[in-house]
Amino acid sequence: MASVAALAEAAGDTVSSEFGQALSDTPRLITSWEVVPAGTNGGVSLVGTLSGVLAAAVVSTVSHLGGLVSLQGARDSLIASAVGMMADSYMGVALEQRKLLDNNWVNFLSTLIAAGVALLLA
């Protein structure tokens, strides 16, 4: 289940970033809700967030249909991936924007968080 959650988070984070940058004209910083330019670390938008959750739901659903996780496991991996996506945005502001970590580390840690939350939910 941890692997499914990590993959769902990675898919959701990628889709949310791309769709958010392409389709949102008013992303907001996750920490202060200040309007920021598209592509800003920690910037979130409704369209980006919803598309990311949808991508994570697809990964979780396919994993359930393929027999990798139960229906409850799919639900838990979706919840865990959403937590990971939010953590990614917070770390983007707190760590990446300040040059304490690069994007690869933020992505690694956010998938690790999703996997950990999934294990806690299991």
Sequence and secondary structure as in RCSB ss.txt:
>XXXX:A:sequence
MASVAALAEAAGDTVSSEFGQALSDTPRLITSWEVVPAGTNGGVSLVGTLSGVLAAAVVSTVSHLGGLVSLQGAR
DSLIASAVGMMADSYMGVALEQRKLLDNNWVNFLSTLIAAGVALLLA
>XXXX:A:secstr
 HHHHHHHHHHHHHHHHHHHHHH S  EETTT  B  TT TTEE HHHHHHHHHHHHHHHHHHHHTTSS HHHHH
HHHHHHHHHHHHHHHHIIIIITTTSS HHHHHHHHHHHHHHHHHHH 
